[in-house]
């Protein structure tokens, strides 16, 4: 029996999300519990403060008997303007370094709506590679174990989009949250989360240790807000895949489409790829979309509902990773040809990436409600400038590689009232803190042309903007590499962690391999069932099996798909 194809109708939930668990292999499942904290004295007043002693907890939330870390929940003011008022708990997990320690490194996940639990495996990998770091992962307020915003009726597995909140459920979800929080729903903002972060750093800092931040995607937006409020607290900040002030989700799908054009331009310049798709691969895609509208490749359309609209989503998901984007041009080529073996290859690829979607404990820690709350306030135009849903859908219809997220947000804009922007929204921090700004030039989620808006605002001698060639979203985990070499994006970040006052070591940029349009024979066989990326060639042997590292990355791509396609 074929897996449910609900993703074709529901579209995709692609937040400005981060790397997640992308560096080492891990499993999904049900998780452990964290320690509870107590109140005390904090920044801005006396409402939030010291916790009870840190308590042992599972490093991986789904492996209670696995490696151990330490966890605590800190009480902070719900309203930072009223430090003596009610409090909420902010969850932090830490993994202390071994031997002589150098710095604390605080990890900020993206979204909005992602949980710090997504860094579990990242923490394990960094702990092994740099044991001089104390690692801290924090749950943004409203997410995970930090007073998660949840709409129980709209997040049941049997509801409209399962545990994800669909546009048709948004009004009821907002009503449920308003009944619980009232006007305090506006306190679940980026500024409040940045105050939480600065306060908890102050509570936990040690005089002889530096304080570093690593942020990714929306986490960079959060980290920038932190720099507006605490310009002198940190020793160094990494902004990976940058979401700068002033951005919104209106152009999110247009940006995906534009990066897709850039990628297919590489195909045009490659002898192998252009031999298959011609000198203008984008025109080949346009022709394929028109052919699908006319009923071309009926076998795939019947099996998967892979019409023009669904193809846009499939290609967008493939574009997200250096591993999967290799299969994007070949998917166009095979759908064009649509021989029986091509239909089988496409079916195998779609089943591998989209079939039998599962929900892990990590998924239940993210929050669609927090996503809507922040996105429709700070990351969407003011009401008088709202694009209409019809306008968004008209633009969407002209795109060929798109997630469908922009119309999803537009459909909710009238159902989810925005909180008022504060003075920090759309403004820039003034700080001399060392900053490493990283972005890939094939990142469809936070594209380079938006990330580059950040560079002119941070030009101090210890503030550096580095473009990682051919890296996708989250350069520390999605920079192309060859077997046996470290990932360049991660190596540049590690050099900054070692000494944020020194220029980052970027020598590895010259070692990033050119884009491959031939693929790995073993991975080709896994994805398409043929050793050749383009042609239906048999003869697979055990010697052609994909490397363990590639399989690990593919596993995490699939895990991301599971989380994004609800």
C-alpha positions in Angstrom: 0.0 0.0 0.0 1.4 3.4 -1.0 2.2 6.0 1.7 -0.3 8.8 2.2 0.4 11.7 -0.2 -1.0 14.4 2.1 2.0 16.5 1.5 0.7 17.3 -2.0 -2.3 19.1 -0.6 -0.9 20.4 2.7 2.3 22.0 1.2 5.4 22.5 3.3 6.2 24.0 6.6 9.6 25.4 5.9 10.5 27.8 8.6 13.7 29.8 8.7 15.0 26.6 10.4 18.4 25.6 11.4 20.8 22.7 11.0 19.1 20.5 13.6 20.9 17.2 14.2 22.9 17.2 11.0 26.5 16.4 12.0 26.3 12.9 13.4 23.9 10.0 13.2 20.9 9.8 15.6 17.5 8.2 16.0 14.0 9.4 16.9 11.7 8.4 19.6 10.3 9.3 23.0 12.4 11.4 25.3 13.6 12.2 28.8 12.8 15.0 31.3 14.6 18.1 32.5 15.1 19.4 35.9 12.9 22.2 37.2 14.2 25.6 38.3 13.4 28.2 40.9 13.2 32.0 40.9 15.6 34.7 42.0 17.4 37.9 40.9 18.0 38.7 37.2 18.8 41.4 34.7 16.3 44.1 34.7 14.9 43.3 38.1 14.1 40.5 40.6 11.6 38.3 38.8 13.9 35.7 37.2 17.0 34.2 38.5 19.1 31.4 39.8 18.0 27.9 39.3 18.2 24.9 41.6 21.5 23.1 40.9 21.8 21.7 37.5 20.6 18.1 37.3 21.6 15.2 35.1 19.4 14.6 32.1 19.7 12.6 28.8 21.8 14.4 26.2 19.3 13.1 23.5 15.7 13.6 24.5 14.7 10.3 22.9 17.4 8.2 24.6 16.9 8.3 28.4 19.5 5.7 29.0 22.0 7.2 26.6 24.8 9.9 27.2 24.1 12.4 29.9 24.1 16.2 30.0 22.8 18.6 32.5 19.4 20.5 32.4 17.7 23.2 34.3 14.6 25.4 33.9 15.1 29.1 34.9 12.2 31.3 35.9 12.2 34.6 34.1 9.6 37.4 34.0 6.8 36.7 31.6 6.8 40.5 31.1 10.3 42.0 31.2 8.6 45.3 31.8 7.3 43.9 35.1 10.2 42.0 36.6 8.3 41.4 39.9 5.3 40.0 38.0 4.5 36.4 36.8 7.2 34.2 35.5 7.7 31.5 32.9 10.3 28.7 32.8 13.1 28.8 30.2 14.8 25.5 29.6 18.5 25.1 29.0 20.6 22.0 28.5 24.4 22.1 28.8 27.3 19.8 28.2 30.4 20.9 30.1 33.8 20.6 28.5 36.5 18.2 29.6 39.8 19.4 31.1 40.8 23.1 30.8 37.8 25.0 29.5 38.0 28.0 27.3 34.5 29.4 26.6 30.8 28.9 26.9 29.1 28.4 23.5 25.3 29.2 23.5 23.4 27.6 20.6 20.3 29.4 19.1 18.1 27.3 16.8 16.0 28.8 14.0 12.3 28.8 13.1 10.7 30.8 14.5 9.5 27.7 16.3 12.5 25.4 16.5 13.7 23.8 19.7 17.2 23.8 21.2 16.8 20.0 21.3 17.7 20.0 17.6 21.3 20.7 18.7 21.6 17.4 20.7 23.8 15.7 18.2 25.6 19.0 17.3 26.5 19.2 21.0 27.9 15.7 21.0 30.0 16.3 17.8 31.3 19.7 19.1 32.1 18.2 22.5 34.2 15.6 20.8 36.0 18.0 18.5 36.6 20.9 21.0 36.3 19.7 24.6 37.4 23.1 25.8 33.9 24.4 25.1 31.0 24.4 27.5 27.9 23.9 25.3 24.5 25.5 26.2 21.3 24.9 24.1 18.3 27.1 25.0 14.7 26.7 24.1 13.3 30.0 22.8 10.3 31.1 24.9 7.1 29.5 23.5 9.0 26.4 22.2 9.9 23.0 23.5 10.3 23.0 27.2 10.1 26.8 27.6 6.3 27.4 28.1 5.6 26.0 24.6 2.7 27.6 22.8 0.4 24.7 22.0 -3.1 24.3 20.6 -4.1 20.9 21.8 -7.2 20.4 19.6 -5.4 21.6 16.5 -2.2 19.5 17.1 -3.7 16.1 17.5 -2.5 13.5 14.9 -6.1 13.2 13.6 -6.6 17.0 13.1 -6.4 18.8 9.7 -2.6 18.7 9.3 -1.8 16.4 12.2 0.5 18.0 14.7 1.0 21.0 12.4 -1.5 23.8 12.5 -3.1 24.3 9.1 -4.3 27.8 8.0 -7.9 26.6 8.5 -7.1 25.8 12.1 -5.2 29.0 12.9 -8.1 31.1 14.1 -9.2 28.4 16.6 -5.5 28.0 17.7 -5.2 31.7 18.3 -8.4 31.8 20.2 -7.2 28.9 22.5 -3.9 30.7 23.1 -5.7 34.0 23.8 -7.9 32.2 26.3 -4.8 31.0 28.1 -2.5 34.0 27.8 -4.7 37.0 27.0 -2.6 40.0 26.0 0.5 38.2 27.2 0.6 36.3 23.9 2.5 39.4 22.7 5.3 38.6 25.2 6.3 35.6 23.1 8.5 37.8 20.9 12.0 37.9 19.7 12.9 40.8 22.0 11.6 38.9 25.1 13.6 35.8 24.0 16.7 38.0 23.6 16.2 39.4 27.1 15.9 35.8 28.4 19.1 34.9 26.7 21.1 37.8 28.1 19.8 37.2 31.6 20.6 33.5 31.5 24.1 34.1 30.2 24.7 36.5 33.0 23.4 34.0 35.6 25.6 31.2 34.3 28.7 32.9 33.2 32.1 32.3 34.8 34.6 35.1 35.1 37.5 33.1 33.5 35.4 31.8 30.5 34.5 33.6 27.3 30.9 33.7 26.1 30.3 32.7 22.4 27.0 32.4 20.5 26.3 30.2 17.5 23.0 31.0 15.7 21.5 29.7 12.6 18.7 31.1 10.4 15.9 32.7 12.5 18.4 32.1 15.3 20.6 34.8 13.7 17.6 37.2 13.9 17.3 36.3 17.5 21.1 36.7 18.1 21.0 40.1 16.4 18.2 41.2 18.7 20.4 40.0 21.6 23.2 42.2 20.3 20.9 45.2 20.2 20.1 44.6 23.9 23.4 43.3 25.1 26.1 44.8 22.8 29.0 44.1 25.1 28.2 40.9 26.9 29.5 38.2 24.4 33.0 37.5 23.4 31.9 36.5 19.9 28.8 35.7 17.8 28.4 33.5 14.8 25.6 34.2 12.4 25.1 31.2 10.1 22.6 31.6 7.3 21.5 35.1 8.1 18.0 36.4 8.5 18.7 40.2 8.8 16.4 42.9 10.2 13.7 43.9 7.7 13.1 40.6 6.0 9.7 38.9 5.8 8.2 35.8 4.4 6.5 37.5 1.4 9.4 36.8 -0.9 10.3 33.4 0.6 9.1 31.3 -2.3 10.3 33.8 -4.9 13.8 33.4 -3.3 13.6 29.6 -3.5 12.8 30.0 -7.2 15.6 32.4 -7.8 18.2 30.1 -6.1 16.8 27.3 -8.2 17.6 29.3 -11.3 21.1 29.9 -10.0 21.5 26.1 -9.5 20.3 25.2 -12.9 22.7 27.8 -14.3 25.5 25.6 -12.9 23.9 22.7 -14.7 24.0 24.7 -18.0 27.7 25.3 -17.5 28.4 21.6 -16.8 29.1 19.3 -19.8 27.3 16.3 -18.4 24.2 18.2 -17.2 23.8 20.4 -20.3 24.2 17.3 -22.5 21.0 16.0 -20.9 18.9 19.1 -20.4 20.3 21.4 -23.1 22.0 24.8 -22.9 19.0 26.2 -21.0 17.9 23.8 -18.3 15.4 26.3 -16.9 13.5 26.2 -20.2 13.5 22.4 -19.9 11.8 22.8 -16.6 9.3 25.2 -18.0 8.5 22.8 -20.8 8.1 19.9 -18.4 5.7 21.9 -16.2 3.5 22.7 -19.3 3.7 19.1 -20.3 2.5 17.9 -16.9 -0.5 20.3 -17.2 -1.3 18.5 -20.5 -1.2 15.1 -18.8 2.4 14.0 -19.6 3.8 11.1 -17.6 0.4 9.9 -16.4 1.9 7.0 -14.5 3.7 9.3 -12.1 0.8 11.7 -11.9 -1.6 8.8 -11.1 0.7 7.3 -8.4 1.8 10.5 -6.7 -0.4 13.3 -7.9 2.8 14.8 -9.3 1.3 17.6 -11.3 2.9 21.0 -12.0 2.0 22.3 -8.5 3.4 19.2 -6.7 6.6 19.3 -8.9 7.4 22.7 -7.6 7.4 21.4 -4.0 9.4 18.3 -4.9 12.1 20.4 -6.6 12.2 22.8 -3.6 12.8 20.0 -1.2 15.5 18.6 -3.4 17.2 22.1 -3.6 17.5 22.3 0.2 20.6 20.0 0.5 23.8 19.5 -1.5 23.1 15.8 -1.2 19.6 15.9 -2.7 19.9 18.8 -5.2 22.2 16.5 -7.3 18.9 14.7 -8.2 17.0 17.8 -9.2 18.2 18.1 -12.8 18.0 14.3 -13.2 14.4 14.4 -11.9 13.5 16.9 -14.6 15.2 14.8 -17.3 13.6 11.5 -16.2 10.2 13.0 -16.0 10.7 14.5 -19.5 11.6 11.0 -20.9 9.1 9.1 -18.7 10.1 5.6 -19.8 9.0 2.7 -17.6 12.3 2.6 -15.8 12.2 6.4 -15.2 8.8 6.0 -13.6 10.2 3.4 -11.3 13.2 5.6 -10.5 11.0 8.6 -9.7 8.7 6.4 -7.6 11.7 5.1 -5.6 13.1 8.6 -5.0 9.7 10.0 -3.9 9.2 7.1 -1.6 12.7 7.5 -0.1 12.2 11.2 0.6 8.4 11.6 1.2 6.9 8.2 2.0 5.8 7.0 5.4 6.2 10.2 7.2 6.8 9.8 10.9 6.6 12.0 14.0 9.4 12.0 16.5 9.6 13.5 20.0 11.8 16.3 18.5 8.8 17.3 16.3 6.6 17.7 19.2 9.0 20.3 20.8 8.6 22.7 17.9 5.7 25.1 17.8 3.7 26.3 14.8 1.9 28.7 17.2 5.2 30.5 18.0 6.0 30.5 14.3 2.7 32.2 13.4 3.0 34.6 16.4 6.4 35.9 15.5 6.2 35.6 11.7 2.9 37.5 11.4 4.2 40.2 13.6 7.9 40.8 13.0 8.4 38.9 9.7 5.4 40.0 7.8 4.4 43.5 6.5 2.2 45.8 8.7 -1.5 45.4 8.1 -1.8 48.3 5.7 0.9 46.8 3.6 -0.3 43.2 3.7 -0.3 41.5 0.3 -3.6 39.8 -0.4 -3.8 36.1 -0.6 -4.9 36.4 -4.2 -1.8 38.5 -5.0 0.4 35.9 -3.3 -1.2 33.1 -5.2 -0.8 34.9 -8.5 2.9 35.3 -7.9 3.1 31.7 -6.7 1.6 30.4 -9.9 4.5 31.9 -11.9 7.2 30.0 -9.9 8.7 26.6 -10.7 10.6 25.8 -7.5 8.6 26.7 -4.4 7.7 25.5 -1.0 4.2 27.0 -0.7 5.0 28.6 2.6 4.3 32.2 1.5 0.6 31.5 0.6 0.3 29.5 3.8 1.3 32.5 5.9 -0.8 34.9 3.8 -3.8 32.7 4.4 -3.4 33.2 8.1 -2.6 36.9 8.2 -6.2 37.9 8.9 -6.7 35.1 11.5 -3.7 35.8 13.7 -3.5 39.4 15.0 0.0 40.8 15.1 1.6 42.2 18.2 3.0 45.7 18.0 6.6 46.1 16.7 8.9 47.5 19.3 11.8 49.9 18.7 14.2 47.1 17.9 12.3 45.6 14.9 14.0 46.7 11.6 16.7 48.5 13.5 20.4 47.5 13.6 22.7 46.7 16.5 25.6 48.9 17.3 28.3 46.7 18.7 32.1 46.0 18.5 31.6 42.4 19.5 33.5 40.0 17.2 31.0 38.6 14.6 31.5 35.9 12.0 28.8 36.2 9.4 28.4 33.0 7.2 26.1 32.3 4.2 26.1 29.9 1.3 25.5 31.2 -2.2 23.1 28.4 -2.9 21.0 28.9 0.3 17.3 29.1 -0.8 16.0 29.8 2.7 18.2 32.8 3.6 19.6 33.7 0.2 22.9 35.4 -0.2 21.5 38.7 -1.5 19.5 39.1 1.7 22.3 38.0 4.0 24.6 40.5 2.4 22.5 43.3 3.8 24.1 42.6 7.1 27.7 43.1 6.1 27.7 46.9 5.8 26.4 47.3 9.4 29.3 45.3 11.0 32.6 46.4 9.7 34.8 46.4 12.8 38.2 44.8 12.4 36.9 41.6 14.2 33.7 41.4 12.2 33.9 39.2 9.1 31.4 38.3 6.3 32.3 35.0 4.6 30.6 33.5 1.6 30.7 29.7 1.5 30.6 28.6 -2.1 27.9 26.2 -3.0 26.8 25.8 0.6 23.1 25.4 1.3 21.2 26.5 4.4 23.3 26.1 7.5 26.8 26.1 6.2 28.3 24.2 9.2 26.3 21.1 8.1 25.5 21.7 4.4 28.8 22.7 2.6 29.7 20.3 -0.2 32.7 18.1 0.7 34.6 15.1 -0.6 35.1 12.0 1.4 37.8 12.3 4.0 37.8 16.1 4.2 36.2 18.1 7.0 33.2 20.4 6.1 34.6 23.8 5.3 31.7 25.8 6.8 32.2 24.1 10.1 36.0 24.5 9.9 35.6 28.3 9.5 33.2 28.5 12.4 35.6 26.3 14.6 38.5 28.7 13.9 36.3 31.5 15.2 35.3 29.5 18.3 39.1 29.0 19.0 39.9 32.7 18.8 37.2 35.2 17.9 39.7 38.1 18.0 41.7 36.6 15.0 40.6 36.5 11.4 38.7 33.3 10.6 40.7 30.6 8.8 39.1 30.4 5.4 41.8 28.4 3.6 39.4 25.5 3.1 37.2 27.6 0.8 39.4 26.7 -2.1 39.0 23.0 -1.4 35.2 22.9 -1.7 34.5 20.7 -4.7 32.7 21.8 -7.8 29.1 20.8 -8.2 28.7 17.2 -9.2 26.1 16.3 -11.8 27.1 12.7 -12.0 26.3 11.7 -8.4 27.7 8.9 -6.3 27.0 5.5 -7.9 26.0 3.9 -4.6 23.8 6.8 -3.7 22.3 6.9 -7.2 21.4 3.3 -6.8 19.8 4.0 -3.4 17.8 7.0 -4.7 16.9 5.9 -8.3 17.7 2.2 -8.3 20.3 2.8 -11.0 24.0 3.4 -10.7 23.9 6.1 -13.4 22.2 9.4 -12.3 20.6 9.9 -15.7 20.3 6.6 -17.5 18.8 3.3 -16.5 22.1 1.4 -16.1 22.2 -1.8 -14.0 25.3 -3.5 -12.7 25.4 -2.3 -9.1 28.0 -3.9 -6.9 28.8 -3.8 -3.2 31.9 -1.7 -4.1 29.6 1.1 -5.3 27.8 1.5 -2.0 27.5 5.1 -0.7 29.8 6.2 2.1 28.5 6.1 5.6 28.8 9.9 5.8 26.6 10.4 2.8 24.0 8.0 4.1 24.1 9.8 7.4 23.5 13.2 5.7 20.7 11.7 3.5 19.1 10.3 6.7 19.0 13.8 8.1 17.6 15.2 4.9 14.8 12.7 5.2 14.3 13.6 8.8 14.0 17.3 7.8 11.5 16.4 5.2 9.5 14.5 7.8 9.4 17.5 10.0 8.6 20.0 7.2 6.0 17.9 5.5 3.1 17.5 7.9 
